[in-house]
Amino acid sequence: MAGIISVGIGLLKKASIIYFKIVLVEAWLFWISILPIEGKEAMVLSIAKEQLHKALTGMKSYKFLKA
């Protein structure tokens, strides 16, 4: 019984770390979006932001589907 509880606590810790990383990346994306960047850099950052957003959305939906 204690083994099951410790495994559950370990999984909960891993899930909270992953969720914290997702929130951290989303905060980074927000700060990138408000920076005054122009030219090629702006286009590259815009594409990167879209791709990261898609990946994060996929990770969140996968996490909820798997749970």
C-alpha positions in Angstrom: 0.0 0.0 0.0 2.8 2.4 0.9 4.5 1.6 -2.5 1.3 2.6 -4.4 1.1 5.9 -2.4 4.7 6.7 -3.0 4.4 6.0 -6.8 1.3 8.2 -6.9 3.1 11.1 -5.1 6.1 10.7 -7.6 3.7 10.9 -10.6 2.0 13.9 -9.1 5.4 15.6 -8.6 6.4 14.9 -12.3 3.0 16.2 -13.5 3.4 19.4 -11.5 6.9 20.0 -12.8 5.7 19.5 -16.4 2.8 21.9 -15.8 5.2 24.5 -14.3 7.4 24.3 -17.4 4.3 24.8 -19.7 3.3 27.9 -17.6 6.9 29.2 -17.8 7.0 28.8 -21.6 3.6 30.5 -21.9 4.9 33.4 -19.8 8.0 33.6 -22.0 5.8 33.7 -25.1 3.8 36.5 -23.6 6.9 38.6 -23.0 8.2 37.9 -26.5 4.9 39.0 -28.0 5.0 42.5 -26.4 8.7 43.2 -27.4 9.0 45.8 -30.1 10.9 43.7 -32.7 10.8 44.5 -36.5 11.9 42.9 -39.7 13.1 39.3 -40.2 13.4 38.7 -36.5 9.8 39.6 -35.9 8.7 37.1 -38.6 10.9 34.4 -37.2 9.7 35.0 -33.6 6.1 35.0 -34.8 6.5 31.6 -36.5 8.3 30.2 -33.5 5.6 31.5 -31.2 2.9 29.9 -33.3 4.7 26.6 -33.3 5.3 26.7 -29.6 1.7 27.6 -28.9 0.5 24.6 -31.0 2.9 22.3 -29.2 1.8 23.5 -25.8 -1.8 23.1 -26.7 -1.2 19.6 -27.9 0.7 18.8 -24.7 -2.1 20.0 -22.5 -4.8 18.2 -24.4 -2.6 15.0 -24.5 -2.1 15.3 -20.7 -5.9 15.6 -20.1 -6.7 12.7 -22.5 -4.1 10.4 -20.9 -5.3 11.2 -17.3 
